[in-house]
Amino acid sequence: MASKIEFVEYMADQLRGAGDITYRKMFGEYGLYCNGKIFAVICDDQFYIKITEAGRRICPDLTEAPPYEGAKNYFLVEDVENQEMLTELVAATCEELPEPKPKKRKKV
């Protein structure tokens, strides 16, 4: 089941305090970016954020689960109403994630 754009837009709005939040459709679901770094996915209208040590410290009780079959585990965040916690979690997670690699230019 594909995620609804309304849920994706809601989550982007909830996370706006963490930085420049954008999203892209990926294989029928959505990837979320903060300041250019992919940090989470939305699958089946559920919010999954990459696992980091900062995330473990901030939310030690989050469930780990794969967002889709064959994927590695992410934190499954079920309390998507708590904007303050979400902002803190996303900002800390993105701080730990590496900068995206520059895209290679195609040779003509």
Helices and strands as residue ranges (DSSP letters): H 5-14, G 16-18, E 21-26, E 29-34, E 37-43, E 46-49, H 53-58, E 63-65, E 74-77, H 83-96
